[in-house]
Amino acid sequence: MSPDTLPAQLRLHAAARPQQPALVQGDVVLTYAQLDALADRFAASLQQHGVQPGQAVALCGDSTPLQAALFLGALRAGVVVAPLAASSSAAALASMLADAQAQWVFADASAAGLLPQQALARTVALDNGAPGQPLADWWLPEGAQPAAVDIAPGHPFNIIYSSGTTGTPKGIVQSHGMRWQHVQRGAKYGYRPRTVTVLATPLYSNTTLVVFFPTLAFGGTVVLMRRFNAAAYLSLAQQHRATHTMLVPVQYQRIMALPEFGQFDLHSFHTKFCTSAPFPAALKADVLARWPGGLVEFYGMTEGGGTCILEAHAHPSKLHTVGQPAEGHDIRLIDEAGVELPAGTTGQTGEVVGHSPAMMTGYHGQPEKTREAEWFAADGRRYIRTGDIGRFDEDGFLVLLDRRKDVVISGGFNIYPSDLEALLRLHPAVADCAVVGVPSEAWGETPVAFVVLRPGPVATATEAEALRTWLNAQVGKTQRLAGLRFIDELPRSAIGKVLKRELRLAWAG
């Protein structure tokens, strides 16, 4: 096994520091020796059940040390991991399981009643109340050893699903080499064996994984929260003398808003990270002023491509930006026709595209979607399109202006309006509709809908609420509409494009 892999690094730390805590959650503590042994047991059990390298297994449930050990064990067996959100709708979970061709599903009680009937025969229950056969009946005895598997940089590591509201999610295939790039970046930000990273976002999110794996690769300790609570987070950070963390903007907002924030001792922090959603400059400034340690914002996509990094503590005058391209990352701007804008031109706006050593292999089983996400330079170099509109300032910092795809980012997770619009149009009373994101104190953004009804009696507010309830019953928790209004006609451009910016303004007004 190549030493430049997560399973190999885990083995090295287990030999060098067997008693050091690797994973902590409440009273549960897994040392590196215990985590390594659990990874072996899971890997050997997967092999015993016939799962081959390159095939996939799915994880569906809360973030726990056991789930993390399973993730690492699957990787050791060369198996691809598809972490899925139990907050997705049943239809979305069925679609993702089918797309990943998951050989086994590992679930906890949060997935009860959501998994498709045909998947239950190959589902393993990780706790009481979960669907499937008990883990104790499925896996091999303690001490089981897997057969060695050669892992190459190009081999698939995981499949991260970018959408889960209807039946059409896209599976982003990331390789071992891509993940290793995230690990190598960790050295710059102080990861080491004494690192303690507190994580309050789920393990199915790429946001979490970009700091989870580097912490373990450098031999540090990860403290996992099942559910985020601002006060509980601060208590954990103080108790464990946290040095690193990853939070989405809405979590920073809730933490900084606590009246008792200043009562917690946070001087152990080395670096705090943020990604996944717009991070207001004023909030960045507040974090810098009152929370010790550095603040680093990552701008990029789960698909990879180019990443921009803003070291906010080093550039306090650039808090309105998302930083500069990371080392070895090539960020360019293209116009609506896909023509590259001249490099070095300040102020010109265009769609952001990026190339780097960390890029997805493609969307799983969807080559046409992969092609749509790609842009090729004149020299043939492959870039990933972000769908975001931005410009570079005079110092080479990227300023984001809008999201071309109008993705709603709520609580750090992407919600695709087109999925919700497609569902709304299935209702017999709906003639036309549009979903947009509007500001939310609780989530950063939240989706709302504007609906044009088919001809009939004048609709009432009660009927609008009934339609919203109908839609929300069919989607996952994170995709539910916060509001719905009836409108006579959607505003459109001369070429028929819905003017969603006008709808956002109308909602605010």
HELIX and SHEET records of a PDB file:
HELIX    1   1 LEU A    6  ALA A   16  1                                  11    
HELIX    2   2 TYR A   32  GLN A   48  1                                  17    
HELIX    3   3 PRO A   65  ARG A   76  1                                  12    
HELIX    4   4 ALA A   90  ALA A  100  1                                  11    
HELIX    5   5 ALA A  109  ALA A  111  5                                   3    
HELIX    6   6 GLN A  117  ARG A  122  5                                   6    
HELIX    7   7 LEU A  135  TRP A  138  1                                   4    
HELIX    8   8 HIS A  176  GLY A  186  1                                  11    
HELIX    9   9 ALA A  187  TYR A  189  5                                   3    
HELIX   10  10 ASN A  206  ALA A  217  1                                  12    
HELIX   11  11 ALA A  230  HIS A  240  1                                  11    
HELIX   12  12 PRO A  249  MET A  256  1                                   8    
HELIX   13  13 PHE A  261  GLN A  263  5                                   3    
HELIX   14  14 ALA A  281  ARG A  290  1                                  10    
HELIX   15  15 PRO A  316  LYS A  318  5                                   3    
HELIX   16  16 PRO A  367  ALA A  373  1                                   7    
HELIX   17  17 PRO A  417  LEU A  424  1                                   8    
HELIX   18  18 ALA A  461  ASN A  472  1                                  12    
HELIX   19  19 LYS A  477  GLN A  479  5                                   3    
HELIX   20  20 LYS A  500  ALA A  508  1                                   9    
SHEET    1   A 9 VAL A  28  THR A  31  0                                        
SHEET    2   A 9 PRO A  21  GLN A  25 -1                                        
SHEET    3   A 9 THR A 221  LEU A 224  1                                        
SHEET    4   A 9 VAL A 196  LEU A 199  1                                        
SHEET    5   A 9 HIS A 244  LEU A 247  1                                        
SHEET    6   A 9 THR A 271  CYS A 274  1                                        
SHEET    7   A 9 GLY A 294  TYR A 299  1                                        
SHEET    8   A 9 CYS A 308  GLU A 311 -1                                        
SHEET    9   A 9 GLN A 324  PRO A 325 -1                                        
SHEET    1   B 5 VAL A  80  LEU A  84  0                                        
SHEET    2   B 5 ALA A  56  CYS A  60  1                                        
SHEET    3   B 5 ALA A 102  ALA A 107  1                                        
SHEET    4   B 5 THR A 123  ALA A 125  1                                        
SHEET    5   B 5 GLN A 133  PRO A 134  1                                        
SHEET    1   C 3 PRO A 156  TYR A 161  0                                        
SHEET    2   C 3 GLY A 171  SER A 175 -1                                        
SHEET    3   C 3 GLY A 362  TYR A 363 -1                                        
SHEET    1   D 4 ASP A 330  ILE A 334  0                                        
SHEET    2   D 4 GLY A 350  HIS A 355 -1                                        
SHEET    3   D 4 ARG A 382  PHE A 392 -1                                        
SHEET    4   D 4 GLU A 374  PHE A 376 -1                                        
SHEET    1   E 4 ASP A 330  ILE A 334  0                                        
SHEET    2   E 4 GLY A 350  HIS A 355 -1                                        
SHEET    3   E 4 ARG A 382  PHE A 392 -1                                        
SHEET    4   E 4 LEU A 398  ARG A 403 -1                                        
SHEET    1   F 2 VAL A 408  SER A 410  0                                        
SHEET    2   F 2 PHE A 413  ILE A 415 -1                                        
SHEET    1   G 3 VAL A 430  SER A 440  0                                        
SHEET    2   G 3 GLY A 444  LEU A 453 -1                                        
SHEET    3   G 3 GLY A 483  PHE A 486  1                                        
END                                                                             
